[in-house]
Structure formats: structure tokens, C-alpha cells
Amino acid sequence: MPVRSLPPPTKRRKTAAESTSVKSLETQLTSAVTENGSLNPLADLLILTYGSSDAREMSKAVYSVYRVFILIISRGMLVHGGDDAAKLVRKWIWEKLDSYVELLVGLLQDEEPALRKSSLEILFSLLKHLSTSLTKSSSTAQPQFHLAHFKQIVHGLLLCPPSPRSNGGSEHASKTMLDVRENFVDVWFSVYDDIRWCFLREATTVLSKYSSSEYPHLLDNLLSIMEKLSTFPTDPSELNSWWVEELGVKPPKHKSTKGDAEEDDATESVDENDEDDWRKFFDEDSNAKDAKKCGAKARAYTLTFHQSLYSLQAHRAVFTRTWLNFLPQLSSISTSSNRALTTRALNIMHRGVLPHLTRPVLVMDWISACVDLGETVGLLALNALFTLMRDYNLDYPSFFTRLYAFLHRDVLHLKHRARFFRLTELFLSSTHLPATLLASFVKRLSRLSLNAPPAAIIMVVPFTYNILKRHPALMVMIHNNSDTDTDPFIADEPNPNSTNALDSSLWELHSHIHHYDSAVSTMARIFSEAFTKPGYSMEDFLDHTYGTLIETEVRRKIKKEPALAMELRKDLFPMADAASTDDGSAGRDAVNELWVFG
């Protein structure tokens, strides 16, 4: 028989390759789990999954491994117990499961959107099955939540390890993908009470364990999730949605303490030196001896995990602890990125954070420090301080002095001037403020309007009108006909109660009657008319710019046609006579003379 020149047939090799394919390995593992056979093909399946470079093949392999692990979990193969051989097998399976979860966490940063979405869904599906299995195998009758698995999900959302399919790059320089964050917030974080509670608790641990210098986007990733939270419960009846279904069964009521000794025993169970104990952030001071007995409403630190999920006080406690650990890290390093994060945090402080804290005054020091930063950050910090003063009885005597310091020469030229007027109108809305204080604000704004653009003056005029209408004692500033040549107003005085503004007048606003812009001159005339208008809505004037002013002039309807010359003259400038003057000099150039000063 002649020697074959062609390569040997590959039929057998194809058969061998098919035997190690993802589909065949999944079939082998399904049979092995059902018949208590060998699970060694699970290692081969994970190797194939890690080695997949194509997104579609990776997706198929990921779902195959998922189905195998769900079958393993449902069969109770991860439950404690059995002989030494069973323990070794269980330990080996846990190692493979951890390797698989690590893969899924990395895929949250993958460049393929379908892989990111499927990985997040699989992670939370595994959380539900693992928690159910843990509940069934628990010696206690209470439902369980698999915190170890959930910690890896939180690490993937905040620390963002790179995808196994990536080509290198910085290991810790990634932000949470936008679709992953929105999917997590919309589907789980804002919906399920157990997910939100556990996430806040674990996020605090991550903040204390990992530094923002090593993970530069850690603070940004956490704030991006926290600022989207708009469904925080405000009543215990709202705690009714659970991702782990076993937690939907209400826990037994906490036994009320009838004697002081029994209450002291319960209190001693808390380790005071444990900095990671979220339960210490409760509404009332634990050292208060005159604290009232709350009956069945036990304090948060005496509750079990299951009871904490049904306690509004416990939810507020973990929420408070997260923010108290997060805010100081924003101020630890003064960078442009941290300043931007501070602005975002202050934007939601008054409506999304303070109402849900156990004691809102706990953030007073951080907010006060932000006021010193000035500009937009300082203004937003003043808004948060004002909320603490108005709603939570915070005593801050220098508030209006700090606000008065924001009235500098640049405030009417900055892009955030609309926000400044909106907030300042809120701060000065009380009718119980002294006239001396309000006169200083009105006078300072009037003085600044002399060098302000037309759009800013249009804001100052109605703002001043509203204050004068609300406080008739300031009307003397309009009708002040003092014969003195000097203005008694002390412009350099930092204390608004000592500027002598009430003895001055608003001559600066009166001068705008002759402003070149017709809109400004028209608005300035309201002070020479009777104050019959109830007040102006500031929102109608806060969006004016040079563009809107020009657009208004262009669209203005001309009621009376201007006078025009019907015949074209050759000498457009009659004063420029070409004839020689008496002194023999040449004719005057009227156009050039317009630009000769002095």
C-alpha cells in the first residue's frame, strides 16, 4: 500500500473536540449531578469559559455554567454536613463557584453590553438561590441572606475590576458602566428593601477598607448610585419588597424590656469598640438615662438581621453611617474631581439626604467647611445649612454674614447667578428679618449692578422690588433725599448689620433709567411708580442672557416707524467740510473725532 501524502483524516479529532465542547460538558455535568457522579468536567467547562474570546461564545459558556450551578445549589450539594469526602467535594465546588463569580464580576466592565447585562442578572439570580439554600440548611428558623456572595457584587459595582476579555490597562481606573449602574438602581437598589439595606451596609465597609487614592473612581461610583436613590422608605409600611422571597415573612416582634437590668444586658451585647458596627447609629443617644421605654419598638442595635430589615430605624441607621463615612473622604483631598463630587453631593443634600438621617446635625461640620470653599459649592452648602436651621433647629448665628460675603464683584457675572438669586430669595423670604440686614443686601446688589451685564440687572430689579414690597420699612431707601454729597453706605463692612445701608438710597437702580438697553430702563422705572403690583415671579427673569435680550429686540414689533431720509445725500457727515478753515487747516474728519478721548 503506497504511503499517503495527505494528512490523516480529522474526523476523530473533531469528535474529540466536540466531546469537550460547552454543550457536551453541560450535559455531562447535568447527568453527574443527578446521578451523584464525578463533577470533574466542571473545571474543564470553566477553563473553556475563561478562554472564550468571542462575546457570543462567552455568553453561551457563562449561561451553561450558570445552569449547572443552579442545579448543584438546588440539589443541596453546598449544604454543610457529610463525611470528610463530602466536605472536600463541597470545598472544591465552592472554589469553582467563587472563580465563576469572579468572572461575572469582571464582565460587568466588559466592552460588550449584552455580557454586562447578563452577568449582573446572573449574579443576582445566584444570590437568590444561594440565600434560599442557606435558609433551608440553617439551624435557626430565620430566613438568611447570602452576604458573602453579595459582597462580591458590591465590589464589582464600586471597585470595578477589569474584564477578563480586556487587553490590559489600569487595574483600578474604571468607572461603573452607565448601563450596569442604571440597571442595578432601577431593577434592584430602588425596588428591594433587602438589597438596599445590605448594599448600604457593605458600601460603608468598602469605604473604610479601600482608599480613594488606590481606587480613584470609588467615590464617584458610590455617589452615582446614592444620588439616584429616590425611594427611601419614610414609613414602616413601605418596607414590603424583598428580592429574597424568604425574607418576606415578618419576623417575630422584638420582646420589650420590662426591667432596667434586662435592658442593660441587651445593651452590653454591643461592642462599643467595634467601628464597623452600623447598629450604633440610632435615633437617640444610648447614654441618655432618661430615655423613654419604647416597648415593642426596640432600638436598632438590639435587633436581629431579619428584624432590622423590617425596622425603619435600622434602614436610616445604615443610610446615616454610609453618608458619614462618605462625606469626609470628599474633603480629605482637594482636587477638581472631588470638588465636582462635593457639588453633586450638596445638590441632593437638602432633599435626598437630610430627611433620612437619624440625626441631620451630624453633617453640620462638613457642610460648614464647604461654605468656606465659596462659589457654587459654598452657595449649595448654605442651602443645606438653611435647611438644617429651618427644619432641624440648628443654631448658626453667622449664616447671613456668610451669605453677605457672597455678594462680591463677580457674583453677577458668573454662570451660577440664577441659582444664587433663586436661593437668596429663599433665604431672605422671612418677614421677621431685621430691616437693617435686608437693607445691606439690597444696597450691595444695587451697587454691584453698576458694573453688571443687562441680564443680571434684570434679575436685580425685581428681586429688590419683592424685598421692598415684603418689608415696607425699606421704602425710605427710595425716598431718601439727603443733601449730603457722600453715600453713608460702608461697602467694605463684612457685617451686614453695620453697613449704614438704611441711611443710604438706591440711587444706583435709579440710574438705570438711562440704561442703553430698553428692557433694563423699562424695568428700572417701576421704583418711580406706585407699588401696586403684588410681586414678581423671579423665575421669569432668571434665564435672561445676551442672546435672549438680542432675540427680544429682533422680534419686537415697531409701533412707530422711525424717521428716515428719503434722498441720498453725498455728504453723510455735514460737519466734515472739505473746505479749508480760517486757520488754513484741512477739513474735519467727524468719524475719527468720535474715537478721540481727552
C-alpha positions in Angstrom: 0.0 0.0 0.0 1.5 3.3 -1.0 2.3 5.9 1.6 -0.4 8.6 1.9 0.7 12.1 1.0 -2.3 13.7 2.5 -2.7 14.4 6.2 -4.6 11.9 8.2 -8.3 12.3 8.5 -9.5 14.8 11.1 -12.8 13.1 11.8 -11.6 11.6 15.1 -10.1 15.0 16.2 -13.5 16.7 15.6 -15.2 14.1 17.6 -12.8 14.6 20.5 -13.3 18.4 20.2 -17.0 18.0 20.3 -16.7 15.9 23.4 -15.1 18.9 25.2 -17.5 21.5 23.8 -19.6 23.6 26.2 -22.8 21.8 25.3 -21.4 18.3 25.9 -19.8 19.3 29.1 -23.0 20.8 30.4 -24.8 17.6 29.5 -22.2 15.5 31.3 -22.4 17.7 34.4 -26.2 17.6 34.5 -26.1 13.8 34.5 -23.4 13.8 37.1 -25.3 16.0 39.4 -28.5 13.9 39.0 -26.7 10.6 39.4 -24.1 11.8 42.1 -21.3 11.2 39.6 -18.0 12.9 39.1 -18.0 16.7 38.7 -14.6 17.0 37.2 -15.9 18.3 33.9 -16.9 21.4 35.8 -13.2 22.5 35.8 -13.0 21.9 32.0 -16.2 24.0 31.5 -14.8 26.9 33.5 -11.5 26.7 31.5 -13.4 26.9 28.3 -15.4 29.8 29.7 -12.4 31.8 30.7 -10.7 31.0 27.3 -13.6 32.3 25.2 -12.6 35.5 23.3 -15.7 35.8 21.2 -18.6 37.6 23.0 -21.2 35.2 21.7 -19.2 32.1 22.7 -18.5 33.7 26.1 -22.2 34.3 26.6 -23.1 30.7 25.8 -20.5 29.3 28.2 -21.5 31.7 31.0 -25.1 30.6 30.8 -24.1 26.9 30.7 -22.1 27.2 33.9 -25.0 29.1 35.4 -27.4 26.3 34.7 -25.0 23.8 36.2 -24.5 25.7 39.4 -28.2 26.3 39.8 -28.7 22.6 39.6 -26.0 22.0 42.1 -27.4 24.5 44.6 -31.0 23.2 44.2 -29.8 19.6 44.9 -28.3 20.8 48.2 -24.7 19.9 47.4 -23.4 23.1 49.1 -25.2 22.3 52.4 -22.9 21.7 55.4 -22.6 18.2 56.6 -21.5 14.7 55.5 -18.2 12.9 55.8 -14.7 14.1 55.0 -15.0 13.2 51.3 -18.2 15.2 51.0 -16.6 18.1 52.7 -13.7 18.0 50.3 -16.1 17.9 47.3 -18.1 20.8 48.8 -14.9 22.9 49.3 -13.9 22.2 45.7 -17.3 23.2 44.4 -17.1 26.5 46.4 -13.8 27.2 44.9 -15.2 26.8 41.4 -18.2 28.9 42.2 -16.0 31.7 43.6 -14.0 31.5 40.4 -17.2 31.8 38.3 -18.5 34.7 40.4 -15.1 36.5 39.9 -15.5 36.0 36.2 -19.0 37.5 36.3 -17.9 40.5 38.4 -15.2 41.2 35.8 -17.6 41.0 33.0 -19.5 44.0 34.5 -16.8 46.1 32.9 -16.8 44.2 29.6 -17.0 46.2 26.3 -20.0 44.1 25.2 -23.3 45.5 26.6 -25.1 42.1 26.4 -22.4 40.4 28.5 -22.6 43.2 31.1 -26.4 42.9 31.4 -26.4 39.1 31.6 -23.6 39.0 34.1 -25.5 41.3 36.5 -28.7 39.3 36.1 -26.9 36.0 36.8 -25.2 37.4 39.9 -28.5 38.4 41.4 -30.1 35.2 40.4 -27.3 33.2 42.1 -27.8 35.5 45.2 -31.5 34.5 45.4 -30.7 30.7 45.0 -27.8 30.8 47.5 -29.9 32.6 50.1 -32.7 30.1 49.7 -30.3 27.2 50.1 -28.8 28.9 53.1 -32.2 29.3 54.7 -33.1 25.7 54.2 -29.9 24.5 55.7 -29.9 26.9 58.6 -30.4 25.5 62.1 -32.4 28.6 63.1 -35.9 29.3 61.8 -35.0 32.7 60.5 -34.5 33.4 56.8 -31.0 34.0 55.6 -29.3 36.4 53.1 -26.0 35.2 51.5 -23.9 38.2 52.4 -20.6 36.7 51.2 -21.9 36.5 47.6 -23.5 39.9 47.8 -20.2 41.4 48.9 -18.6 40.4 45.6 -21.4 42.1 43.7 -20.9 45.3 45.7 -17.1 45.1 45.0 -17.8 44.7 41.3 -20.1 47.8 41.3 -17.8 50.0 43.3 -14.2 48.8 42.7 -14.8 47.7 39.1 -12.2 45.0 38.4 -11.2 44.7 34.7 -12.9 42.3 32.4 -11.1 39.0 31.7 -11.5 39.8 28.0 -9.8 43.2 28.3 -6.3 43.8 26.8 -4.8 45.2 30.0 -4.9 48.8 31.2 -5.1 50.2 34.6 -6.5 47.7 37.1 -8.4 50.2 39.3 -9.0 53.1 37.0 -12.5 52.2 35.8 -15.9 53.7 36.4 -19.0 51.7 36.7 -20.6 51.3 33.3 -23.6 53.5 32.8 -26.0 50.7 31.8 -24.8 48.5 34.6 -25.4 51.2 37.2 -28.8 52.2 35.8 -29.9 48.5 35.6 -28.8 47.9 39.2 -30.5 51.0 40.5 -33.7 50.6 38.6 -34.2 46.9 39.0 -32.8 46.2 42.5 -31.5 49.1 44.5 -34.6 51.3 44.3 -37.0 48.4 44.5 -36.0 45.8 47.0 -35.5 46.8 50.6 -33.2 43.9 51.5 -30.9 44.8 48.6 -30.8 48.5 49.5 -30.1 47.8 53.2 -27.3 45.3 52.5 -25.7 47.5 49.8 -25.5 50.5 52.2 -24.0 48.3 54.9 -21.4 46.8 52.6 -20.6 50.1 50.8 -19.6 51.5 54.2 -17.2 48.6 54.7 -15.7 49.2 51.3 -15.1 52.9 52.0 -13.3 52.1 55.2 -11.2 49.3 53.7 -10.1 50.8 50.4 -8.6 54.2 49.8 -9.7 56.6 47.1 -6.1 57.1 46.0 -5.8 53.4 45.1 -9.2 53.3 43.6 -9.7 56.8 42.1 -13.3 56.3 41.0 -14.6 54.6 44.2 -16.2 57.8 45.5 -17.7 58.6 42.1 -19.1 55.1 41.7 -20.8 55.2 45.0 -22.2 58.7 44.7 -23.5 57.8 41.2 -25.7 55.1 42.9 -26.6 57.0 46.0 -27.8 60.2 44.2 -30.3 58.1 42.2 -32.0 56.8 45.3 -35.4 58.4 45.4 -37.5 55.6 47.0 -36.0 55.6 50.5 -38.8 54.5 52.9 -40.4 57.1 55.2 -42.9 54.7 56.9 -42.6 51.1 58.2 -45.4 50.1 55.9 -43.3 50.8 52.9 -40.9 48.0 53.8 -42.6 45.4 51.8 -40.5 44.4 48.8 -37.9 41.6 49.0 -35.5 40.1 46.5 -35.0 37.0 48.7 -38.6 35.8 49.0 -38.0 34.0 52.3 -37.4 37.5 53.9 -41.0 38.4 53.1 -42.2 36.5 56.2 -42.4 39.0 59.0 -40.0 38.3 61.9 -41.3 37.8 65.4 -41.8 41.0 67.3 -38.9 42.1 69.5 -39.6 41.4 73.1 -39.9 44.6 75.1 -37.6 45.0 78.1 -39.6 45.3 81.3 -36.7 45.9 83.7 -33.6 48.0 83.7 -31.4 45.0 84.2 -32.8 43.3 81.2 -32.3 46.3 79.1 -28.7 46.7 80.3 -28.0 43.1 79.3 -29.3 43.8 75.8 -27.1 46.9 75.6 -24.0 45.1 76.7 -24.2 42.8 73.7 -22.9 45.7 71.5 -19.2 46.1 71.3 -18.5 49.8 71.8 -15.1 49.5 70.2 -16.4 48.0 67.0 -16.1 50.7 64.5 -17.8 48.6 61.9 -21.0 48.2 63.9 -23.7 50.0 61.9 -26.1 49.5 64.8 -24.6 52.3 66.9 -26.2 54.9 64.5 -29.7 55.1 66.0 -32.1 58.0 66.7 -31.5 58.5 70.4 -28.3 58.7 72.5 -27.6 55.4 74.1 -26.1 57.1 77.2 -29.3 59.1 77.9 -30.5 57.9 81.3 -33.9 59.5 80.9 -34.7 57.7 77.6 -38.2 56.5 77.4 -39.1 52.9 77.1 -40.2 52.2 73.6 -42.0 49.0 74.2 -42.1 46.7 71.1 -40.2 49.4 69.1 -36.8 48.2 70.1 -33.7 50.1 69.3 -31.9 49.2 66.1 -28.8 47.7 67.8 -30.8 45.0 69.7 -32.5 43.7 66.5 -31.5 40.6 64.5 -30.7 40.8 60.8 -34.3 39.8 59.9 -35.8 42.3 62.3 -33.5 45.0 61.1 -34.9 44.7 57.6 -38.4 45.5 58.9 -37.2 48.4 61.1 -37.3 51.9 59.5 -34.9 53.0 62.2 -32.3 50.3 61.1 -32.6 51.5 57.5 -32.0 55.1 58.5 -29.1 53.9 60.6 -27.2 52.2 57.7 -28.1 55.2 55.5 -26.6 57.6 58.0 -23.4 55.6 58.5 -22.8 55.4 54.8 -23.0 59.1 54.3 -21.0 59.9 57.5 -18.2 57.7 56.1 -18.5 59.1 52.5 -18.6 62.9 53.1 -15.3 63.3 54.9 -13.5 61.5 52.1 -14.6 64.1 49.7 -12.8 66.8 51.7 -9.7 64.7 52.5 -8.1 65.6 49.1 -8.8 68.9 47.5 -8.9 68.2 43.8 -11.1 69.3 40.9 -12.8 65.9 40.7 -13.5 65.9 44.5 -14.9 69.4 44.2 -17.2 68.2 41.5 -18.3 65.3 43.6 -18.9 67.7 46.5 -21.2 69.8 44.3 -23.2 66.8 43.4 -23.5 65.7 47.0 -24.7 69.1 48.1 -27.2 69.2 45.2 -29.1 66.4 46.8 -28.3 67.1 50.5 -31.4 69.1 51.4 -34.0 66.8 49.8 -32.4 63.4 49.4 -30.1 63.0 52.4 -31.0 65.2 55.4 -34.6 63.9 55.7 -33.4 60.3 56.1 -30.5 60.7 58.5 -31.0 59.7 62.1 -29.6 63.0 63.3 -29.2 65.5 60.5 -27.0 67.7 62.6 -24.2 65.1 62.3 -23.3 66.5 58.9 -23.2 70.1 60.2 -19.4 70.3 60.4 -18.8 69.0 56.9 -21.4 71.4 55.4 -19.9 74.4 57.4 -16.5 73.5 55.9 -17.9 73.5 52.4 -19.2 77.1 52.9 -15.6 78.3 53.0 -15.0 76.9 49.5 -17.1 79.7 48.0 -18.6 79.9 44.6 -21.2 77.2 43.7 -20.0 74.8 46.4 -20.4 77.4 49.1 -23.8 78.5 47.9 -25.1 74.9 47.9 -23.6 74.4 51.4 -25.5 77.5 52.6 -28.7 75.9 51.2 -28.1 72.8 53.2 -27.3 74.9 56.3 -30.5 76.8 55.8 -32.4 73.5 55.7 -30.8 72.5 59.0 -31.7 75.8 60.6 -35.3 75.8 59.3 -36.3 72.2 59.7 -33.9 70.8 62.4 -33.4 73.8 64.7 -29.7 74.3 64.1 -28.3 77.4 65.7 -25.9 79.1 63.2 -25.8 82.9 64.0 -23.3 83.8 61.3 -25.5 82.5 58.4 -26.4 85.8 56.9 -22.9 87.1 57.4 -21.6 84.2 55.4 -24.3 84.8 52.8 -23.5 88.6 52.6 -19.9 87.6 51.8 -21.0 86.0 48.6 -22.1 89.4 47.2 -18.7 90.2 45.6 -18.0 91.9 42.3 -18.0 88.6 40.3 -21.3 87.2 41.5 -23.4 88.9 38.8 -21.0 87.7 36.1 -20.8 84.0 36.9 -22.8 81.3 35.3 -24.5 80.3 38.6 -26.0 83.7 39.2 -29.5 82.4 38.5 -29.1 79.8 41.2 -27.7 82.4 43.5 -30.8 84.6 43.2 -33.1 81.6 43.5 -31.5 80.6 46.8 -31.0 84.1 48.1 -34.7 84.8 47.6 -35.5 81.7 49.7 -33.0 82.7 52.4 -34.5 86.3 52.7 -38.1 85.3 52.4 -38.9 85.6 56.1 -40.8 88.6 57.2 -39.2 88.6 60.6 -35.7 89.6 59.4 -34.5 93.0 60.6 -34.7 95.9 58.1 -31.0 96.8 58.7 -29.9 93.3 57.5 -32.1 93.4 54.4 -31.1 97.0 53.6 -27.5 95.8 53.4 -28.3 93.1 50.8 -30.4 95.4 48.7 -27.8 98.2 48.8 -24.9 95.8 48.0 -26.8 94.3 45.0 -27.6 97.8 43.8 -24.0 98.9 43.9 -22.9 95.7 42.1 -25.5 96.4 39.3 -23.5 99.4 38.2 -21.0 97.1 36.5 -23.3 94.2 35.8 -24.5 93.0 32.4 -28.1 93.8 31.3 -29.3 90.2 32.0 -28.1 90.5 35.6 -29.7 93.9 36.2 -33.0 92.5 35.0 -32.7 90.0 37.9 -31.6 92.6 40.5 -34.6 95.0 39.9 -37.5 92.5 40.5 -35.5 90.9 43.3 -35.2 94.3 45.0 -38.8 95.2 44.3 -40.0 92.0 46.0 -38.0 92.7 49.2 -39.2 96.3 49.4 -42.8 95.1 48.9 -42.4 92.5 51.7 -40.6 94.9 54.0 -42.2 98.5 53.8 -39.6 99.7 56.3 -37.1 99.7 53.4 -39.1 102.2 51.4 -37.1 105.0 52.9 -34.2 104.0 50.7 -36.2 105.1 47.7 -37.5 108.4 49.1 -34.2 109.3 50.8 -33.5 112.9 49.6 -30.4 113.6 51.7 -28.4 116.6 50.6 -25.1 115.0 51.6 -22.5 114.5 48.9 -21.2 111.2 50.3 -23.0 107.9 50.5 -23.2 106.7 54.1 -23.1 103.1 53.0 -19.9 101.3 54.1 -19.2 99.0 51.2 -16.2 97.3 52.9 -18.0 96.3 56.1 -18.3 92.5 56.3 -21.1 92.6 58.9 -24.5 93.3 57.2 -25.8 94.8 60.4 -23.2 97.6 60.5 -23.1 99.0 56.9 -25.4 102.0 57.5 -27.3 100.9 54.3 -30.7 102.0 55.8 -29.4 105.6 55.8 -28.4 105.4 52.1 -30.6 105.3 49.0 -30.9 103.1 45.9 -29.6 105.8 43.5 -27.7 103.0 41.6 -31.0 101.5 40.5 -32.4 104.9 39.6 -29.5 105.5 37.3 -30.6 102.5 35.2 -33.5 104.5 33.9 -31.0 105.9 31.4 -29.5 102.4 30.5 -28.8 101.8 26.9 -30.9 98.6 26.9 -34.6 99.3 26.7 -35.6 96.3 28.8 -33.4 97.5 31.7 -34.5 101.1 31.5 -38.2 100.0 31.5 -37.7 97.7 34.5 -35.9 100.4 36.5 -38.9 102.8 36.2 -41.0 100.6 38.5 -39.4 102.2 41.5 -40.8 105.6 40.5 -44.4 104.2 40.2 -46.8 103.2 42.9 -46.1 99.7 44.4 -49.4 98.2 43.4 -48.1 95.0 41.9 -48.1 92.1 44.4 -44.7 91.0 43.4 -42.7 89.5 40.6 -42.0 85.8 40.0 -38.2 85.6 39.9 -38.4 82.5 37.6 -39.5 84.9 34.8 -36.1 86.8 35.0 -33.5 84.1 35.8 -32.9 82.8 32.3 -32.0 86.1 30.6 -28.7 86.3 28.7 -27.3 88.5 26.0 -28.8 86.0 23.5 -32.3 86.3 24.8 -32.1 90.1 25.0 -31.0 90.4 21.4 -33.7 87.9 20.3 -36.3 90.1 22.1 -35.1 93.2 20.3 -35.2 91.5 17.0 -38.8 90.2 17.5 -40.0 93.5 18.9 -42.9 95.0 16.8 -42.2 98.6 15.8 -45.3 100.6 16.6 -44.0 103.8 15.0 -41.7 103.9 12.0 -38.5 105.9 12.7 -37.8 109.0 10.6 -35.7 108.2 7.6 -34.1 110.4 4.9 -35.9 109.9 1.6 -33.0 111.3 -0.5 -29.4 110.0 -0.5 -27.0 112.7 0.5 -23.5 112.8 -0.7 -22.2 114.5 2.5 -23.3 111.9 5.1 -21.4 113.9 7.7 -22.2 117.6 7.1 -19.7 118.7 9.8 -16.9 117.3 7.8 -16.5 120.2 5.4 -13.8 119.7 2.8 -13.2 123.5 2.5 -10.3 125.0 4.3 -11.0 126.6 7.7 -10.0 130.1 8.6 -6.7 128.9 10.0 -5.8 127.2 6.8 -6.2 123.6 8.1 -7.8 120.8 6.3 -11.5 119.7 6.8 -12.5 117.8 9.9 -13.0 114.0 10.0 -16.1 113.6 12.1 -15.8 109.8 12.3 -12.3 109.8 13.6 -13.2 112.5 16.1 -15.7 110.1 17.7 -12.8 108.0 18.9 -10.7 110.8 20.2 -10.9 111.0 24.0 -9.5 113.6 26.3 
